[in-house]
Amino acid sequence: MANEIITEEVARKQINPIINEVISKSGDLITELDDMNKLFGIEHNYSNAGVRFNNKINELKNVFNEHGMSLFTRYEPSIGINQFHLIGEAIFDALYARAVESLDAMKAYLEAYSSAIHEMSNIFLNKMIPIAHFIKRRNITLNGFQLTPQEKEKIAQLYIEYQDKADAIWNFSLEDNLVDALIELFKKGECNSYYIKDMLDIEIIPMMNQLGLSNSVDELLTKLRENGYNLNESKEEIVDIPFDFNTGDEQNQGGSQRR
């Protein structure tokens, strides 16, 4: 990475495997849900958290491009190189967290749905056919068997929670969610409080202004103070540590550093 020019394409190479993993895991869960629905002879469309994650990244990439910026990288004239910027990291982390929450909610929904169907299938098997024959004939449906009111209510609520989590990915907006995303990034230690004022002055606030988010700057500063950050101290020498989207860590070997 030390000798590789950091471009938007390089950033995408790092984040694409993460997005693709979410797409794959979500797709596997949807396949299981579709298989269960077939037992009832019904069809249902489920949202793929990874697809929404990827679509939102592409949407925000276009927003940044419209403002003459890159979603993940920026040119730092003081050191003459492109570097990953904190706003892009905060956005990616926030969307990834929402995608994971959507996956977890889908798993809970699947488990409740599967448990109810398992109970009904046992009743069906005991009354109708040997289990070996049922396993071989996956096209057999459970039409006529109904969930209990309690099961219906639980599964319906879990579905709503899952759908809300999936919608939260797409509903992420710079105006409403960027400030909180940055706060969460700082809490994880991505920006040490010793030089946070410099990063605000040099990178974050100018970028927010360029994005048309100047009204959100005061909110960001207020929330940083509320979380105990000292915005009066400055550190003289600040250069960037390449950010590894695969691990969520900053790389210390080679390249430049924040010191």
C-alpha angles and dihedrals in degrees: 000000000000093000096036119101108238108233134154087263091055090050091051090052088058098045100037095076089053093049092044091053091055090047090051096047092046090047091053091053092048090052090054091049091049090051091053092047089055088063087065094039092242136125127217133175117227127194117243106224092204093053091050089047091053094044092051091050089052092047092051090045088059091048091053091046090053087058093048094257141112120239095228110015139050135183113248107203094192091067099022099234141100114253138180111263128221096236091059091047091050092050093048093048092048093050092045090052090052091049091052091049089052091051092050091049091049090051091052090049091048093049093051092045092047093049092053092048091047090057092048093046090054089054089046093049095047092052103037121020144359114274094240090058091048092052091052094049105057091167092072110112132208095226110157094031114105135200115244116254089252092051091047091051094048094047092044091052092048090049091053090050091049092048091048090053091048091049090050089066093057094039093059109121134180092229095053105027113025095085093053090044090055092047090053090049091052091048089057089057098252089132116035113222089232092074102019092112090057092049090049093050098040102036122359104047095042090050093048090050091049089051090053092251098121089125089062095055095082090049090053094049092047093051092046090054091046088055092053102259117151107225095182101070122086133193118213103215117048125163129155133270110212110250119228110213090191094065103016088236134120114242119236100184116093124335123065129318143208104238 
